[in-house]
Amino acid sequence: MLVLSREVGTAIIIDVAGETATITVLKLDPRHRSIFVRIAGREWGDGRPLAEPVEVSADAPVDIGNDVHLSLVDLRESKARVGITAPSNAMVHRLEVYQDIQRENRAARRHGPEDGPAGAAVPRPTKPTPPSLPVRLDEPRPAEDDGG
């Protein structure tokens, strides 16, 4: 289980095999030890789309589809700790981190493989150059003078 701290108005992104769900914290209810979230982008296990706010508590976790489970781990005055159980191939991020990843991916797609950091061109030789050796390998070596 992954646990993320979230405040009201912040979100979590869960991507499982290309299906993305956005979970936004709408309200903290410390008196009832629960939170209300809006889940967009996925469906309930029976195929109904998620639209209305959903209450999540430690006693009543919420299933998102067949493979993602959302639960309340801890609740503070202004922050909830949300537990997410998802398959190992799922990507789970805070919304702000997910947006940074998407921005970096878009920037990487704009630049080719020949570009370096921040899109700066990496200098490449136009063609391979042979090593500059003064001796050719197929010529016989000169006889050494034995000095005497």
Contacts in CASP RR format, 6 or more apart in sequence:
PFRMAT RR
TARGET T0000
AUTHOR 0000-0000-0000
METHOD contacts of the structure
MODEL  1
MLVLSREVGTAIIIDVAGETATITVLKLDPRHRSIFVRIAGREWGDGRPL
AEPVEVSADAPVDIGNDVHLSLVDLRESKARVGITAPSNAMVHRLEVYQD
IQRENRAARRHGPEDGPAGAAVPRPTKPTPPSLPVRLDEPRPAEDDGG
1 71 0 8 1.000
1 73 0 8 1.000
1 83 0 8 1.000
1 84 0 8 1.000
1 85 0 8 1.000
2 83 0 8 1.000
2 84 0 8 1.000
2 85 0 8 1.000
2 86 0 8 1.000
2 92 0 8 1.000
3 73 0 8 1.000
3 81 0 8 1.000
3 82 0 8 1.000
3 83 0 8 1.000
3 84 0 8 1.000
4 12 0 8 1.000
4 81 0 8 1.000
4 82 0 8 1.000
4 83 0 8 1.000
4 84 0 8 1.000
4 92 0 8 1.000
4 94 0 8 1.000
5 79 0 8 1.000
5 80 0 8 1.000
5 81 0 8 1.000
5 82 0 8 1.000
6 12 0 8 1.000
6 25 0 8 1.000
6 79 0 8 1.000
6 80 0 8 1.000
6 81 0 8 1.000
6 82 0 8 1.000
6 94 0 8 1.000
7 25 0 8 1.000
7 78 0 8 1.000
7 79 0 8 1.000
7 80 0 8 1.000
8 25 0 8 1.000
8 26 0 8 1.000
8 27 0 8 1.000
8 28 0 8 1.000
8 78 0 8 1.000
9 24 0 8 1.000
9 25 0 8 1.000
9 26 0 8 1.000
10 24 0 8 1.000
10 25 0 8 1.000
10 94 0 8 1.000
10 95 0 8 1.000
10 96 0 8 1.000
11 22 0 8 1.000
11 23 0 8 1.000
11 24 0 8 1.000
11 25 0 8 1.000
11 94 0 8 1.000
11 95 0 8 1.000
12 22 0 8 1.000
12 23 0 8 1.000
12 82 0 8 1.000
12 84 0 8 1.000
12 92 0 8 1.000
12 93 0 8 1.000
12 94 0 8 1.000
12 95 0 8 1.000
13 20 0 8 1.000
13 21 0 8 1.000
13 22 0 8 1.000
13 23 0 8 1.000
13 91 0 8 1.000
13 92 0 8 1.000
13 93 0 8 1.000
13 94 0 8 1.000
13 95 0 8 1.000
13 98 0 8 1.000
14 20 0 8 1.000
14 21 0 8 1.000
14 23 0 8 1.000
14 42 0 8 1.000
14 64 0 8 1.000
14 68 0 8 1.000
14 84 0 8 1.000
14 86 0 8 1.000
14 90 0 8 1.000
14 91 0 8 1.000
14 92 0 8 1.000
15 21 0 8 1.000
15 90 0 8 1.000
15 91 0 8 1.000
15 92 0 8 1.000
16 67 0 8 1.000
16 68 0 8 1.000
16 86 0 8 1.000
16 87 0 8 1.000
16 89 0 8 1.000
16 90 0 8 1.000
16 91 0 8 1.000
17 89 0 8 1.000
19 41 0 8 1.000
19 42 0 8 1.000
20 41 0 8 1.000
20 42 0 8 1.000
21 39 0 8 1.000
21 40 0 8 1.000
21 41 0 8 1.000
21 42 0 8 1.000
21 50 0 8 1.000
21 64 0 8 1.000
21 68 0 8 1.000
22 39 0 8 1.000
22 40 0 8 1.000
22 41 0 8 1.000
22 95 0 8 1.000
23 37 0 8 1.000
23 38 0 8 1.000
23 39 0 8 1.000
23 64 0 8 1.000
23 70 0 8 1.000
23 82 0 8 1.000
24 37 0 8 1.000
24 38 0 8 1.000
24 40 0 8 1.000
25 35 0 8 1.000
25 36 0 8 1.000
25 37 0 8 1.000
25 80 0 8 1.000
25 82 0 8 1.000
26 35 0 8 1.000
26 36 0 8 1.000
26 37 0 8 1.000
26 38 0 8 1.000
26 53 0 8 1.000
27 35 0 8 1.000
27 36 0 8 1.000
27 53 0 8 1.000
28 35 0 8 1.000
28 75 0 8 1.000
28 78 0 8 1.000
28 79 0 8 1.000
28 80 0 8 1.000
29 35 0 8 1.000
29 36 0 8 1.000
29 55 0 8 1.000
30 75 0 8 1.000
30 76 0 8 1.000
30 77 0 8 1.000
32 57 0 8 1.000
33 57 0 8 1.000
33 58 0 8 1.000
33 72 0 8 1.000
33 75 0 8 1.000
34 55 0 8 1.000
34 56 0 8 1.000
34 57 0 8 1.000
34 60 0 8 1.000
34 72 0 8 1.000
34 75 0 8 1.000
35 55 0 8 1.000
35 56 0 8 1.000
35 57 0 8 1.000
35 72 0 8 1.000
35 75 0 8 1.000
35 80 0 8 1.000
35 82 0 8 1.000
36 53 0 8 1.000
36 54 0 8 1.000
36 55 0 8 1.000
36 56 0 8 1.000
37 53 0 8 1.000
37 54 0 8 1.000
37 56 0 8 1.000
37 62 0 8 1.000
37 70 0 8 1.000
38 50 0 8 1.000
38 52 0 8 1.000
38 53 0 8 1.000
38 54 0 8 1.000
39 50 0 8 1.000
39 54 0 8 1.000
39 62 0 8 1.000
39 64 0 8 1.000
39 70 0 8 1.000
40 50 0 8 1.000
41 49 0 8 1.000
41 50 0 8 1.000
42 50 0 8 1.000
42 64 0 8 1.000
42 65 0 8 1.000
42 68 0 8 1.000
43 49 0 8 1.000
43 50 0 8 1.000
43 65 0 8 1.000
44 50 0 8 1.000
44 63 0 8 1.000
44 64 0 8 1.000
44 65 0 8 1.000
45 63 0 8 1.000
45 65 0 8 1.000
45 66 0 8 1.000
47 65 0 8 1.000
50 64 0 8 1.000
54 62 0 8 1.000
56 62 0 8 1.000
56 70 0 8 1.000
56 71 0 8 1.000
56 72 0 8 1.000
56 82 0 8 1.000
57 72 0 8 1.000
58 71 0 8 1.000
58 72 0 8 1.000
58 73 0 8 1.000
61 69 0 8 1.000
61 70 0 8 1.000
61 71 0 8 1.000
61 72 0 8 1.000
62 69 0 8 1.000
62 70 0 8 1.000
62 71 0 8 1.000
63 69 0 8 1.000
63 70 0 8 1.000
64 70 0 8 1.000
67 86 0 8 1.000
67 87 0 8 1.000
67 90 0 8 1.000
68 84 0 8 1.000
68 85 0 8 1.000
68 86 0 8 1.000
68 87 0 8 1.000
68 90 0 8 1.000
69 84 0 8 1.000
69 85 0 8 1.000
69 86 0 8 1.000
70 82 0 8 1.000
70 83 0 8 1.000
70 84 0 8 1.000
71 82 0 8 1.000
71 83 0 8 1.000
71 85 0 8 1.000
72 80 0 8 1.000
72 81 0 8 1.000
72 82 0 8 1.000
72 83 0 8 1.000
73 81 0 8 1.000
73 82 0 8 1.000
73 83 0 8 1.000
74 80 0 8 1.000
74 81 0 8 1.000
75 81 0 8 1.000
84 92 0 8 1.000
86 92 0 8 1.000
93 101 0 8 1.000
107 119 0 8 1.000
111 119 0 8 1.000
114 121 0 8 1.000
114 122 0 8 1.000
114 124 0 8 1.000
115 121 0 8 1.000
115 122 0 8 1.000
116 122 0 8 1.000
135 141 0 8 1.000
END
